Amino acid sequence: MLRRWLLSLSSNLDTDARLQSTLIALASLGPAARVTPILREPAYNDPAASHYFHALMTLDTDSLRTDLIAALKRIERNLGRIHGVPSVAIDIDILACDDGGGWMADPHAAAKREFDHVFTRQLMTAAGIVVADAPRNGTQLGTP
């Protein structure tokens, strides 16, 4: 069954080129499209640290969630992601899935409070995307 996945992309490298490379890599999994402009903002947890580039993308695939996660982790590794180091070459998170009935929040994204990030809210608003069951605890993470 074909599903549309809403993905959040982030990188703190010097340019947004890694987000562009990610779109190309994601296209190997199915039709992929960037649905927002690329947003540049300071790192929210350490203003003295590097900035981040963020964007939302959609990916249409019949992959199951577990298979998709494995494929996304492989793409992250191929594009230079090394966990535990300050530079983030690319971080790809699943935010939501639409299997024909509207966007539903991914449980892992909800648990990680992905919908509380200001950049996530800004990008979802820019794309006109509403995830009806997206939890919000009222605390905004990051700079407005």
N, C-alpha and C positions, 0 to 999 in steps of 0.2 A: 504494500500500500504506500503510495506516494505521500510524503509528509513535507511540510515546509518548516524549516527550523530557523529561528531568529538567533543570530550569533553576535556576540559582543567581541570586538577585536581591540586590543590595546598593545602599545609598544612605547618604550621610553628611549629608543635610539634617536640619533640626531635628526633623522628625517622621517617622513611618513612612507618611505619607500617599502618598508616591510609590510605595511598594510596592503599596499598594491600587490606585492608578491603573494600575499595570503589569498587575495581574491583569485589569482591565477591558480594557485595550488588547490583551493576549494573547488574550482571548476572541474577538477578531475573526479570529484565525488558526485557531481550533478550540477544542474544549472544554479549558478551563484550570482548574486547581484548586491552591490553596495547600495543600501537604501537611505543613507544619510551622508552628508558631507563629513569630512574628517575634522574632528574637533581637537584642538591643541589646548592643553591646560597644565598648570603646575601639578606636581604630585601632591595629592591631598594629605598624605600622612607625614610629609616632610617637605615644607615649602622650599628649603634650601636644596633639595634633591632635584633631579632631572624632571623635565616636563613629560607628559604623556600625550600620545596621539590615540584617539578613540574613534571608532566607527561601528555602525551596525550593518550586518549583512544578512541576507536570507540565502538559504541553501535548500533546494528541492531534491530529495532523495528518498529511496525506499528503504534505506538502512534503518535498522533498529537502533535505539538510543545507545546501547552498549557498544555496538559496532561503530557508530558515529563517533563516540567519545574516543575509542581507540584510534580511529582515523585522524581525528583532530589532534591528538597527542603526537601522532607520527608526523603530521604537518608541522607542529610546533618544533619538534626536534630537528626536522629537516631544514627549518628556517632559522636555526640557531638558538632555540630556547634551552637554557640551562637553569634548572631550578636551584635556588639557594644562592644566586649571585644577584647583585643590585641591578644590573642591566637586564631588561626584559625585552628580548628580541621580538617576541610575539606571545600574546596570551589570547587564547580563543575560548570563550565561555558560551555554553548554550544558555540562552535566556528563556526561550519559550518554543512551543511547537504548535503548529496548526495542521490538524489532519482533516480539515474541511469544516470544522465546527467553530472556528475562531481560535485566537491565540490563548494557550494555556501555559501558565508559568511552569518552568522546569523546577522540580523539587529541590535540586541541588542549588540552583541559582537563588531560590527563595531562602534556603537555609543559610547561604553565604551573604544574604542581604544585598544581592546585586541590584535590586530595584530601589534601594535607598541611596545609591550613588547619584549625585547631581548630574554627572555626565550621562548616565543611563537615562534618567528622566528627560534631560534636554534632547538627547538623540531620539528617544521614542516619540516625543512630542513633534520634533522636526519631521519624522517619518510618518506621523499620523497613526502610529501603532498603539493600540490599547490592549493590554493584557489584563483581562477582567479580574482574574484571581491573583494578580501580582500583589504579594504582601507588602505593606509599608507600615513600619512601626512609628512613623512620625519623625524619626531622626534622619537628617540628611547627611550623607557622608560626602565630603569633598567641598570644594569651593563653589559658590553659586554662580 
